[in-house]
Amino acid sequence: MGINTKYVWPLAALLGATSIGTASLLAYKAQSERQQVDFITRFYQGYLADARRTPPPAGSFYSAELEALLAANHALCGRLAHDDEICGYDADGDVLLDAQETAPGLDFQQAGFKAVHAGRARVDASFSIFPGAGNNYQRQIRFVLKREDGGWRVDNMLFGANGVFTETNAMRPDILHENQALLARARTGSGSTLKAGAPP
C-alpha cells in the first residue's frame, strides 16, 4: 500500500513551521533574559566604579512608577519631617548596595558581583560589601524588572538572606510604609507639621 503524499507533505510542512516557531520563541526568550542580566550587570559595573555612588539619573534605572513613589517619599519628608530628623527611604544608607557603609575603594571586581536570571523578568545579584569579612557582609538582591521605553527598568528590589526573598523585605512596601507613617503622624499631630517655608 503506497503512502498518499497528498497528506504527507502538508503535515511535514506544518511540523517544520512549528519547529521553526518554537526555536524562534526560545531564542527570543534567551535573548530577553540575557538583556535583563546585562542591564543589572552593566549598571553595577558603573555604579561600583564611581566612588561617589551617584544615584541613577531619572528614567535610566527605576521604572516610572517606582521613581514616582520615591519622589513622593522625598516630598513628604521635605514637608513633614523634623529639621534634625533623618527622613527618606534612601537617606540613611545606600539602597543599591543594601548597606550604610562599604569597604574603602570597593569596586566591581572586589565585590565579586554576580547576576543570574531568576525567571519571570527577575534577576538575582550577589556581592560582598566587605570582601573576605564573612557572610554577614554578603548581599543578595532580587530585581523585579519591567519593559519600559524600549528597555528594562527596575520595578522593585527584594533584599534576601540565604537565597530567600520575600515581599516583606522589599523596596516598594518599605517606601509605602514610610509614606503612610509620615501621613499618619501629620494627621494625628504626633510629629512636626509643615516645615517653615515649605509648600503646602
Backbone as a printed PyTorch tensor [residue, N CA C, xyz], in Angstrom:
tensor([[[ 0.8490, -1.1980,  0.0000],
         [ 0.0000,  0.0000,  0.0000],
         [ 0.8820,  1.2450,  0.0000]],

        [[ 0.7190,  2.1200, -0.9390],
         [ 1.5520,  3.3040, -1.0350],
         [ 1.1170,  4.4110, -0.0870]],

        [[ 2.0270,  5.3350,  0.1810],
         [ 1.7460,  6.4730,  1.0570],
         [ 1.1630,  7.6020,  0.2270]],

        [[ 0.0710,  8.1370,  0.6940],
         [-0.5910,  9.2270, -0.0190],
         [ 0.1330, 10.5360,  0.2910]],

        [[ 0.9520, 10.9730, -0.6370],
         [ 1.7420, 12.1910, -0.4220],
         [ 0.8750, 13.4390, -0.3510]],

        [[-0.3850, 13.2930, -0.7280],
         [-1.3000, 14.4250, -0.6480],
         [-1.4020, 14.9480,  0.7840]],

        [[-1.2740, 14.0160,  1.7680],
         [-1.3860, 14.4010,  3.1780],
         [-0.0290, 14.5230,  3.8670]],

        [[ 0.9590, 13.7960,  3.3470],
         [ 2.2760, 13.7890,  3.9930],
         [ 2.9630, 15.1350,  3.8910]],

        [[ 2.9770, 15.7240,  2.7100],
         [ 3.7250, 16.9700,  2.5310],
         [ 3.1420, 18.1350,  3.3370]],

        [[ 1.8340, 18.3300,  3.3750],
         [ 1.3010, 19.4020,  4.2340],
         [ 1.6130, 19.1930,  5.7090]],

        [[ 1.5590, 17.9090,  6.1530],
         [ 1.8590, 17.6230,  7.5570],
         [ 3.3200, 17.9210,  7.8670]],

        [[ 4.2050, 17.5440,  6.9580],
         [ 5.6290, 17.8090,  7.1530],
         [ 5.8970, 19.3100,  7.1980]],

        [[ 5.2030, 20.0380,  6.3360],
         [ 5.3800, 21.4940,  6.3150],
         [ 4.9030, 22.1150,  7.6190]],

        [[ 3.7770, 21.5960,  8.1380],
         [ 3.2380, 22.1120,  9.3950],
         [ 4.1900, 21.8410, 10.5490]],

        [[ 4.7290, 20.6220, 10.6060],
         [ 5.6740, 20.2750, 11.6700],
         [ 6.9400, 21.1170, 11.5740]],

        [[ 7.3860, 21.3560, 10.3410],
         [ 8.5820, 22.1720, 10.1590],
         [ 8.3620, 23.6020, 10.6110]],

        [[ 7.1980, 24.1520, 10.2700],
         [ 6.8830, 25.5230, 10.6780],
         [ 6.7660, 25.6320, 12.1910]],

        [[ 6.1730, 24.5960, 12.8110],
         [ 6.0410, 24.5920, 14.2720],
         [ 7.4060, 24.5590, 14.9420]],

        [[ 8.3020, 23.7440, 14.4070],
         [ 9.6560, 23.6470, 14.9670],
         [10.4020, 24.9690, 14.8540]],

        [[10.2600, 25.6120, 13.6990],
         [10.9210, 26.9020, 13.4940],
         [10.3570, 27.9430, 14.4500]],

        [[ 9.0140, 27.9310, 14.6110],
         [ 8.3830, 28.8830, 15.5250],
         [ 8.8230, 28.6770, 16.9570]],

        [[ 8.9170, 27.4150, 17.3760],
         [ 9.3590, 27.1090, 18.7410],
         [10.7970, 27.5460, 18.9580]],

        [[11.6480, 27.2730, 17.9720],
         [13.0580, 27.6620, 18.0810],
         [13.2000, 29.1790, 18.1610]],

        [[12.3920, 29.8920, 17.3710],
         [12.4510, 31.3560, 17.3900],
         [12.0060, 31.9030, 18.7390]],

        [[10.9540, 31.2980, 19.3010],
         [10.4460, 31.7320, 20.5970],
         [11.4790, 31.5080, 21.6950]],

        [[12.1360, 30.3510, 21.6570],
         [13.1640, 30.0460, 22.6540],
         [14.3570, 30.9880, 22.5180]],

        [[14.7130, 31.3110, 21.2660],
         [15.8310, 32.2280, 21.0370],
         [15.4970, 33.6240, 21.5520]],

        [[14.2560, 34.0640, 21.3310],
         [13.8210, 35.3760, 21.8220],
         [13.8380, 35.4100, 23.3420]],

        [[13.3590, 34.3340, 23.9720],
         [13.3310, 34.2520, 25.4290],
         [14.7480, 34.3140, 25.9990]],

        [[15.6630, 33.5690, 25.3850],
         [17.0510, 33.5610, 25.8530],
         [17.6880, 34.9380, 25.6960]],

        [[17.3980, 35.6030, 24.5740],
         [17.9440, 36.9420, 24.3420],
         [17.3990, 37.9350, 25.3630]],

        [[16.1000, 37.8400, 25.6560],
         [15.4720, 38.7340, 26.6210],
         [16.0700, 38.5450, 28.0140]],

        [[16.2740, 37.2990, 28.4020],
         [16.8610, 37.0190, 29.7140],
         [18.2920, 37.5510, 29.7960]],

        [[19.0350, 37.3960, 28.6980],
         [20.4110, 37.9050, 28.6670],
         [20.4260, 39.4200, 28.7980]],

        [[19.4910, 40.0970, 28.1410],
         [19.4010, 41.5550, 28.2290],
         [19.1100, 42.0050, 29.6590]],

        [[18.2650, 41.2720, 30.3500],
         [17.9200, 41.6160, 31.7300],
         [19.1370, 41.4970, 32.6470]],

        [[19.8800, 40.4020, 32.5070],
         [21.0870, 40.2150, 33.3200],
         [22.1290, 41.2720, 32.9730]],

        [[22.2830, 41.5510, 31.6820],
         [23.2580, 42.5560, 31.2470],
         [22.8970, 43.9470, 31.7680]],

        [[21.6170, 44.2650, 31.8090],
         [21.1660, 45.5700, 32.3000],
         [21.6140, 45.7870, 33.7430]],

        [[21.3930, 44.8010, 34.5990],
         [21.7910, 44.9100, 36.0010],
         [23.3080, 44.9010, 36.1340]],

        [[23.9660, 44.0210, 35.4050],
         [25.4250, 43.9140, 35.4960],
         [26.1110, 45.2010, 35.0640]],

        [[25.6840, 45.7520, 33.9300],
         [26.3060, 46.9890, 33.4340],
         [26.0830, 48.1470, 34.4010]],

        [[24.8850, 48.2060, 34.9810],
         [24.6310, 49.2840, 35.9320],
         [25.6070, 49.2070, 37.1000]],

        [[25.7880, 48.0310, 37.6670],
         [26.6590, 47.9080, 38.8360],
         [28.1350, 48.0460, 38.4830]],

        [[28.5010, 47.7170, 37.2680],
         [29.8770, 47.9810, 36.8420],
         [30.1660, 49.4740, 36.9160]],

        [[29.2320, 50.2790, 36.4560],
         [29.3990, 51.7280, 36.5220],
         [29.2360, 52.2740, 37.9270]],

        [[28.2580, 51.7510, 38.6470],
         [27.9600, 52.2630, 39.9880],
         [29.1180, 52.0120, 40.9460]],

        [[29.6930, 50.8290, 40.8920],
         [30.7980, 50.4910, 41.7910],
         [32.1230, 51.1050, 41.3420]],

        [[32.1680, 51.5980, 40.1160],
         [33.3740, 52.2870, 39.6440],
         [33.3720, 53.7520, 40.0640]],

        [[32.2220, 54.2390, 40.5210],
         [32.0590, 55.6370, 40.9160],
         [32.1550, 55.7450, 42.4330]],

        [[33.2350, 56.3190, 42.9360],
         [33.4330, 56.4260, 44.3850],
         [32.3490, 57.2660, 45.0420]],

        [[31.7020, 58.1420, 44.2760],
         [30.6500, 58.9930, 44.8370],
         [29.3250, 58.2470, 44.9800]],

        [[29.2240, 57.0760, 44.3190],
         [27.9800, 56.3010, 44.3290],
         [26.7970, 57.1940, 43.9240]],

        [[26.9430, 57.8280, 42.7910],
         [25.9200, 58.7440, 42.3010],
         [24.6310, 57.9930, 41.9720]],

        [[23.4900, 58.4470, 42.4880],
         [22.2140, 57.7840, 42.1750],
         [21.9570, 57.7850, 40.6730]],

        [[21.2550, 56.7960, 40.1710],
         [20.9950, 56.7350, 38.7240],
         [20.1260, 57.8940, 38.2640]],

        [[20.4120, 58.4500, 37.0870],
         [19.5830, 59.5340, 36.5510],
         [18.1430, 59.0670, 36.3460]],

        [[17.2280, 59.9970, 36.4250],
         [15.8120, 59.6750, 36.2310],
         [15.5960, 58.9910, 34.8850]],

        [[14.8100, 57.9320, 34.9020],
         [14.4680, 57.2280, 33.6760],
         [15.4860, 56.2280, 33.1960]],

        [[16.6050, 56.0930, 33.9130],
         [17.6640, 55.2060, 33.4410],
         [17.7070, 53.8610, 34.1530]],

        [[17.1300, 53.7700, 35.3550],
         [17.2580, 52.5410, 36.1400],
         [15.9210, 52.0890, 36.7330]],

        [[15.2680, 52.9700, 37.4750],
         [13.9790, 52.6190, 38.0710],
         [12.8430, 52.8220, 37.0670]],

        [[11.7640, 52.0740, 37.2550],
         [10.5690, 52.2860, 36.4410],
         [ 9.9470, 53.6340, 36.8040]],

        [[ 9.1010, 54.1430, 35.9290],
         [ 8.4470, 55.4330, 36.1810],
         [ 7.6140, 55.3750, 37.4590]],

        [[ 6.9550, 54.2580, 37.6860],
         [ 6.1070, 54.1210, 38.8740],
         [ 6.9380, 54.1050, 40.1530]],

        [[ 8.0630, 53.4000, 40.1310],
         [ 8.9130, 53.3530, 41.3220],
         [ 9.5760, 54.7040, 41.5710]],

        [[ 9.9610, 55.3940, 40.5120],
         [10.5230, 56.7390, 40.6670],
         [ 9.4970, 57.6950, 41.2740]],

        [[ 8.2390, 57.5660, 40.8650],
         [ 7.1840, 58.4210, 41.4090],
         [ 6.9830, 58.1450, 42.8960]],

        [[ 7.0990, 56.8840, 43.2840],
         [ 6.9560, 56.5060, 44.6910],
         [ 8.0870, 57.1050, 45.5240]],

        [[ 9.3060, 57.0550, 44.9950],
         [10.4550, 57.6620, 45.6760],
         [10.3000, 59.1800, 45.7570]],

        [[ 9.8350, 59.7810, 44.6730],
         [ 9.6540, 61.2360, 44.6580],
         [ 8.6220, 61.6610, 45.6970]],

        [[ 7.5560, 60.8840, 45.8440],
         [ 6.5400, 61.1850, 46.8550],
         [ 7.1330, 61.0840, 48.2520]],

        [[ 7.9960, 60.0950, 48.4570],
         [ 8.6610, 59.9170, 49.7490],
         [ 9.5360, 61.1220, 50.0810]],

        [[10.3030, 61.5820, 49.1130],
         [11.1660, 62.7430, 49.3260],
         [10.3370, 64.0000, 49.5990]],

        [[ 9.2270, 64.1420, 48.8770],
         [ 8.3720, 65.3150, 49.0730],
         [ 7.7400, 65.3090, 50.4610]],

        [[ 7.2840, 64.1450, 50.9100],
         [ 6.6900, 64.0430, 52.2440],
         [ 7.7160, 64.3630, 53.3220]],

        [[ 8.9230, 63.8730, 53.1500],
         [ 9.9790, 64.1670, 54.1240],
         [10.2830, 65.6570, 54.1500]],

        [[10.3140, 66.2650, 52.9800],
         [10.5810, 67.6900, 52.9170],
         [ 9.5300, 68.5230, 53.6230]],

        [[ 8.3080, 68.0220, 53.6550],
         [ 7.2050, 68.7790, 54.2550],
         [ 6.9550, 68.4240, 55.7180]],

        [[ 7.1600, 67.1470, 56.0770],
         [ 6.6620, 66.6740, 57.3620],
         [ 7.7250, 66.2820, 58.3820]],

        [[ 8.9560, 66.1070, 57.9610],
         [ 9.9770, 65.6340, 58.8990],
         [10.4910, 66.7640, 59.7840]],

        [[10.9770, 66.4020, 60.9780],
         [11.6450, 67.3710, 61.8400],
         [12.9320, 67.8320, 61.1600]],

        [[13.3710, 69.0370, 61.5110],
         [14.5810, 69.5730, 60.8900],
         [15.8060, 68.7070, 61.1620]],

        [[15.8590, 68.0730, 62.3420],
         [17.0240, 67.2700, 62.6980],
         [16.7870, 65.7800, 62.4690]],

        [[15.7300, 65.4440, 61.7580],
         [15.3580, 64.0440, 61.5570],
         [15.9100, 63.5130, 60.2390]],

        [[16.4640, 62.3020, 60.2840],
         [16.8580, 61.6300, 59.0510],
         [15.6020, 61.0160, 58.4590]],

        [[15.2050, 61.5030, 57.3180],
         [13.9450, 61.0570, 56.7250],
         [14.1440, 60.7760, 55.2440]],

        [[13.5430, 59.7260, 54.7910],
         [13.6550, 59.3520, 53.3910],
         [14.1200, 57.9240, 53.2710]],

        [[13.4950, 57.1840, 52.3730],
         [13.8170, 55.7690, 52.2420],
         [15.3020, 55.5420, 51.9830]],

        [[15.9100, 56.4170, 51.1990],
         [17.3100, 56.2460, 50.8280],
         [18.2250, 57.2500, 51.5260]],

        [[17.7720, 57.8110, 52.6610],
         [18.5440, 58.8690, 53.3250],
         [19.5950, 58.3410, 54.2880]],

        [[19.4340, 57.1230, 54.7580],
         [20.3080, 56.6100, 55.8160],
         [21.0930, 55.3880, 55.3630]],

        [[21.4820, 55.3700, 54.1050],
         [22.2470, 54.2370, 53.6040],
         [22.1680, 54.1650, 52.0930]],

        [[22.8740, 53.2240, 51.5490],
         [22.9070, 53.0130, 50.1110],
         [21.9560, 51.8680, 49.7730]],

        [[20.7990, 52.2110, 49.2380],
         [19.7890, 51.2010, 48.9150],
         [20.3160, 50.2090, 47.8880]],

        [[21.0690, 50.6970, 46.9300],
         [21.5350, 49.8480, 45.8370],
         [22.5790, 48.8300, 46.2800]],

        [[23.2080, 49.0820, 47.4290],
         [24.1550, 48.1210, 47.9940],
         [23.6220, 47.5060, 49.2800]],

        [[22.4380, 47.9220, 49.6920],
         [21.8240, 47.4370, 50.9330],
         [22.8140, 47.5750, 52.0870]],

        [[23.3820, 48.7770, 52.2250],
         [24.4330, 48.9850, 53.2240],
         [24.5140, 50.4470, 53.6300]],

        [[25.0120, 50.6680, 54.8430],
         [25.2900, 52.0250, 55.3010],
         [26.7390, 52.4040, 55.0280]],

        [[27.6010, 51.4120, 54.9690],
         [28.9970, 51.6620, 54.6170],
         [29.5660, 50.4280, 53.9360]],

        [[30.6450, 50.6340, 53.2040],
         [31.2880, 49.5400, 52.4840],
         [32.7960, 49.6240, 52.6810]],

        [[33.4890, 48.5960, 52.2460],
         [34.9440, 48.5980, 52.3200],
         [35.4970, 49.7580, 51.4960]],

        [[36.5280, 50.4440, 51.9880],
         [37.1270, 51.5490, 51.2280],
         [37.5850, 51.0790, 49.8460]],

        [[37.2410, 51.8470, 48.8330],
         [37.6780, 51.5260, 47.4810],
         [36.9940, 50.3290, 46.8580]],

        [[35.8840, 49.8950, 47.4400],
         [35.1820, 48.7240, 46.9030],
         [34.8160, 48.9480, 45.4380]],

        [[35.1750, 47.9890, 44.5900],
         [34.8060, 48.0860, 43.1870],
         [34.1170, 46.7940, 42.7380]],

        [[33.7770, 46.7460, 41.4820],
         [33.0000, 45.6380, 40.9330],
         [33.7100, 44.3010, 41.1200]],

        [[34.9960, 44.2710, 40.8140],
         [35.7560, 43.0200, 40.9220],
         [35.9070, 42.5920, 42.3700]],

        [[36.2600, 43.5250, 43.2360],
         [36.4450, 43.1950, 44.6490],
         [35.1530, 42.6870, 45.2800]],

        [[34.0440, 43.2660, 44.8770],
         [32.7540, 42.8680, 45.4400],
         [32.3490, 41.4650, 45.0050]],

        [[32.9900, 40.9590, 43.9540],
         [32.6260, 39.6390, 43.4420],
         [31.2000, 39.6070, 42.9110]],

        [[30.8190, 40.6810, 42.2320],
         [29.4320, 40.8210, 41.7710],
         [29.0660, 39.7240, 40.7750]],

        [[27.9230, 39.0980, 41.0180],
         [27.3950, 38.0800, 40.1120],
         [25.8980, 38.3160, 39.9330]],

        [[25.4240, 38.1210, 38.7210],
         [23.9940, 38.2700, 38.4370],
         [23.5280, 37.0920, 37.6020]],

        [[22.3790, 36.5310, 37.9690],
         [21.8030, 35.4070, 37.2320],
         [20.3160, 35.6580, 37.0310]],

        [[19.7940, 35.1220, 35.9400],
         [18.3640, 35.2610, 35.6940],
         [17.5980, 34.3370, 36.6260]],

        [[16.4980, 34.8520, 37.1890],
         [15.7360, 34.0840, 38.1770],
         [14.3000, 33.8360, 37.7340]],

        [[14.0330, 33.9880, 36.4340],
         [12.7040, 33.7140, 35.9110],
         [11.7600, 34.8920, 36.0210]],

        [[10.8030, 34.9710, 35.0930],
         [ 9.7370, 35.9810, 35.1190],
         [10.2600, 37.4090, 35.2810]],

        [[11.2030, 37.7900, 34.4400],
         [11.7700, 39.1500, 34.4600],
         [12.3560, 39.4970, 35.8200]],

        [[13.0690, 38.5580, 36.3810],
         [13.7490, 38.7640, 37.6610],
         [15.2200, 38.4080, 37.5260]],

        [[16.0560, 39.2060, 38.1730],
         [17.4980, 38.9630, 38.1780],
         [17.9760, 38.9660, 39.6200]],

        [[18.7010, 37.9250, 40.0040],
         [19.2750, 37.8350, 41.3480],
         [20.7420, 38.2370, 41.3040]],

        [[21.1170, 39.1760, 42.1600],
         [22.5070, 39.6290, 42.2420],
         [23.0600, 39.3170, 43.6220]],

        [[24.3420, 38.9780, 43.6600],
         [25.0160, 38.7430, 44.9380],
         [26.3910, 39.3930, 44.8970]],

        [[26.8140, 39.9230, 46.0360],
         [28.1120, 40.5800, 46.1280],
         [28.4370, 40.7920, 47.5990]],

        [[29.6720, 41.1750, 47.8730],
         [30.0940, 41.4400, 49.2470],
         [30.4470, 42.9150, 49.3940]],

        [[30.0010, 43.5250, 50.4990],
         [30.3420, 44.9270, 50.7300],
         [31.6460, 45.0590, 51.5210]],

        [[32.0670, 43.9660, 52.1630],
         [33.3740, 43.8910, 52.8240],
         [33.9900, 42.5460, 52.4560]],

        [[34.6280, 42.4760, 51.2890],
         [35.1660, 41.2030, 50.8110],
         [36.0920, 40.5390, 51.8320]],

        [[35.8780, 39.2460, 52.0180],
         [36.7250, 38.4800, 52.9180],
         [36.3510, 38.5870, 54.3760]],

        [[35.2990, 39.3480, 54.6840],
         [34.9280, 39.5710, 56.0870],
         [33.8150, 38.6440, 56.5690]],

        [[33.3680, 37.7270, 55.7150],
         [32.3650, 36.7630, 56.1550],
         [30.9950, 36.9730, 55.5400]],

        [[30.1170, 36.0080, 55.8210],
         [28.7830, 36.0010, 55.2160],
         [27.8950, 37.1540, 55.6610]],

        [[28.1810, 37.7290, 56.8180],
         [27.3520, 38.8410, 57.2960],
         [27.4060, 40.0430, 56.3590]],

        [[28.4370, 40.0920, 55.5350],
         [28.6030, 41.2270, 54.6230],
         [28.2710, 40.8510, 53.1810]],

        [[27.7110, 39.6640, 53.0160],
         [27.2630, 39.2380, 51.6940],
         [25.8620, 39.7880, 51.4470]],

        [[25.6520, 40.3510, 50.2830],
         [24.3570, 40.9230, 49.9520],
         [23.7070, 40.1520, 48.8040]],

        [[22.3910, 39.9900, 48.9110],
         [21.6000, 39.3200, 47.8800],
         [20.3950, 40.2030, 47.5620]],

        [[20.2670, 40.5770, 46.3190],
         [19.1590, 41.4430, 45.9050],
         [18.4850, 40.8410, 44.6760]],

        [[17.1830, 40.7590, 44.7300],
         [16.4040, 40.3160, 43.5610],
         [15.7600, 41.5420, 42.9220]],

        [[16.0430, 41.7320, 41.6530],
         [15.4910, 42.8580, 40.9010],
         [14.2880, 42.3830, 40.0880]],

        [[13.1540, 43.0000, 40.3330],
         [11.9520, 42.7250, 39.5490],
         [11.9030, 43.7700, 38.4390]],

        [[11.9570, 43.3110, 37.2020],
         [12.0850, 44.2240, 36.0690],
         [10.7840, 44.3400, 35.2870]],

        [[10.6690, 45.4370, 34.5640],
         [ 9.5580, 45.6050, 33.6310],
         [10.0750, 46.3000, 32.3820]],

        [[ 9.4320, 45.9980, 31.2660],
         [ 9.8070, 46.6090, 29.9940],
         [ 9.2020, 48.0080, 29.9280]],

        [[10.0480, 48.9930, 29.6540],
         [ 9.5700, 50.3740, 29.6500],
         [10.4440, 51.2070, 28.7210]],

        [[ 9.8060, 51.9530, 27.8260],
         [10.5320, 52.8240, 26.8870],
         [11.5970, 52.0610, 26.1050]],

        [[11.2630, 50.8560, 25.6970],
         [12.1700, 50.0830, 24.8670],
         [13.3250, 49.4360, 25.6010]],

        [[13.3200, 49.4910, 26.9170],
         [14.3980, 48.8690, 27.6930],
         [13.8660, 48.3040, 28.9950]],

        [[14.7540, 47.7360, 29.7830],
         [14.3700, 47.1670, 31.0700],
         [14.5890, 48.1810, 32.1860]],

        [[13.6690, 48.1990, 33.1420],
         [13.7820, 49.0780, 34.3000],
         [13.4260, 48.2930, 35.5650]],

        [[13.9660, 48.7350, 36.6870],
         [13.7250, 48.0680, 37.9680],
         [12.4090, 48.5670, 38.5610]],

        [[11.4890, 47.6370, 38.8090],
         [10.1780, 47.9910, 39.3460],
         [10.0500, 47.6460, 40.8310]],

        [[10.9920, 46.8630, 41.3370],
         [11.0360, 46.5400, 42.7650],
         [12.3700, 45.8730, 43.0620]],

        [[12.7990, 45.9610, 44.3160],
         [14.0130, 45.2870, 44.7700],
         [13.6840, 44.5270, 46.0460]],

        [[13.9940, 43.2230, 46.0500],
         [13.7820, 42.3940, 47.2250],
         [15.1430, 42.0680, 47.8300]],

        [[15.2620, 42.2280, 49.1240],
         [16.5400, 42.0140, 49.7970],
         [16.4960, 40.6640, 50.5010]],

        [[17.3930, 39.7720, 50.0910],
         [17.3210, 38.3920, 50.5450],
         [18.3610, 38.0110, 51.5730]],

        [[18.1670, 36.8020, 52.0980],
         [19.1100, 36.1910, 53.0320],
         [19.0990, 34.6930, 52.7740]],

        [[20.2950, 34.1370, 52.5690],
         [20.4180, 32.6990, 52.2900],
         [19.5670, 32.2680, 51.0950]],

        [[19.4950, 33.1380, 50.1020],
         [18.7640, 32.8100, 48.8880],
         [17.2590, 32.9170, 48.9920]],

        [[16.7560, 33.4380, 50.1110],
         [15.3110, 33.5710, 50.3160],
         [14.9120, 35.0390, 50.1700]],

        [[13.9280, 35.2940, 49.3190],
         [13.4400, 36.6540, 49.0910],
         [11.9520, 36.7080, 49.4130]],

        [[11.5410, 37.7410, 50.1250],
         [10.1220, 37.9050, 50.4560],
         [ 9.6880, 39.3390, 50.1780]],

        [[ 8.4030, 39.5060, 49.9180],
         [ 7.8490, 40.8310, 49.6510],
         [ 7.8510, 41.7110, 50.8980]],

        [[ 8.0130, 41.1020, 52.0750],
         [ 8.0240, 41.8940, 53.3100],
         [ 9.3520, 42.6140, 53.5070]],

        [[10.3650, 42.2070, 52.7660],
         [11.6670, 42.8760, 52.8440],
         [12.0260, 43.3670, 51.4480]],

        [[11.2850, 44.3730, 51.0120],
         [11.4140, 44.8460, 49.6410],
         [11.2410, 46.3560, 49.5840]],

        [[11.6970, 46.9270, 48.4980],
         [11.7340, 48.3760, 48.3510],
         [10.3400, 49.0080, 48.3250]],

        [[ 9.4610, 48.4900, 47.4810],
         [ 8.1370, 49.0900, 47.3290],
         [ 7.3480, 49.1550, 48.6440]],

        [[ 7.1460, 48.0170, 49.3180],
         [ 6.3730, 48.0840, 50.5630],
         [ 7.0400, 48.9260, 51.6360]],

        [[ 8.3730, 48.9510, 51.6520],
         [ 9.0720, 49.7730, 52.6440],
         [ 8.8160, 51.2620, 52.4070]],

        [[ 8.8630, 51.6810, 51.1470],
         [ 8.5960, 53.0920, 50.8360],
         [ 7.1450, 53.4370, 51.1640]],

        [[ 6.2280, 52.5720, 50.7730],
         [ 4.8110, 52.8030, 51.0570],
         [ 4.5580, 52.9120, 52.5590]],

        [[ 5.2030, 52.0360, 53.3310],
         [ 5.0320, 52.0530, 54.7850],
         [ 5.5300, 53.3760, 55.3660]],

        [[ 6.6890, 53.8390, 54.8900],
         [ 7.2320, 55.0990, 55.4000],
         [ 6.3390, 56.2730, 55.0140]],

        [[ 5.8450, 56.2680, 53.7850],
         [ 4.9460, 57.3400, 53.3490],
         [ 3.6720, 57.3720, 54.1910]],

        [[ 3.1040, 56.2040, 54.4340],
         [ 1.8820, 56.1250, 55.2380],
         [ 2.1290, 56.5590, 56.6770]],

        [[ 3.3040, 56.1980, 57.2180],
         [ 3.6360, 56.5820, 58.5920],
         [ 3.7800, 58.0960, 58.7140]],

        [[ 4.3880, 58.7230, 57.7120],
         [ 4.5390, 60.1770, 57.7280],
         [ 3.1830, 60.8690, 57.6620]],

        [[ 2.3150, 60.3740, 56.7970],
         [ 0.9870, 60.9750, 56.6680],
         [ 0.1600, 60.7750, 57.9360]],

        [[ 0.2720, 59.5870, 58.5250],
         [-0.4730, 59.3110, 59.7610],
         [ 0.0090, 60.2000, 60.8920]],

        [[ 1.3050, 60.4110, 60.9680],
         [ 1.8630, 61.2680, 62.0140],
         [ 1.3800, 62.7050, 61.8440]],

        [[ 1.3000, 63.1410, 60.6010],
         [ 0.8300, 64.5050, 60.3440],
         [-0.6420, 64.6530, 60.7190]],

        [[-1.4330, 63.6130, 60.4330],
         [-2.8680, 63.6830, 60.7390],
         [-3.1300, 63.6990, 62.2410]],

        [[-2.3450, 62.9240, 62.9940],
         [-2.5780, 62.8310, 64.4390],
         [-1.8720, 63.9310, 65.2090]],

        [[-0.9670, 64.6520, 64.5270],
         [-0.2430, 65.7250, 65.1900],
         [ 0.8450, 65.2370, 66.1090]],

        [[ 1.2490, 63.9560, 65.9640],
         [ 2.2810, 63.4010, 66.8370],
         [ 3.6780, 63.7480, 66.3780]],

        [[ 3.7660, 64.3660, 65.1880],
         [ 5.0730, 64.7780, 64.6960],
         [ 5.0110, 66.2270, 64.3020]],

        [[ 6.0180, 66.6840, 63.6240],
         [ 6.0000, 68.0670, 63.1730],
         [ 4.9820, 68.2200, 62.0670]],

        [[ 4.5100, 69.4210, 61.8880],
         [ 3.6400, 69.7000, 60.7560],
         [ 4.5250, 70.1920, 59.6300]],

        [[ 4.0020, 71.0620, 58.8090],
         [ 4.8170, 71.5370, 57.7000],
         [ 6.0220, 72.3140, 58.2010]],

        [[ 7.1520, 72.0910, 57.5450],
         [ 8.3310, 72.8880, 57.8680],
         [ 8.0780, 74.3340, 57.4780]],

        [[ 8.7230, 75.2250, 58.1920],
         [ 8.5870, 76.6480, 57.8780],
         [ 9.0430, 76.8920, 56.4500]],

        [[ 8.1980, 77.5640, 55.7140],
         [ 8.5640, 77.8990, 54.3460],
         [ 8.3200, 76.7910, 53.3580]],

        [[ 7.8850, 75.6150, 53.8310],
         [ 7.6450, 74.5150, 52.9080],
         [ 6.3330, 74.7400, 52.1800]],

        [[ 6.2480, 74.3000, 50.9340],
         [ 5.0000, 74.4830, 50.1900],
         [ 3.9020, 73.6360, 50.7950]],

        [[ 2.6510, 74.0710, 50.7330],
         [ 1.5390, 73.3050, 51.3110],
         [ 1.2710, 72.0410, 50.5170]]])
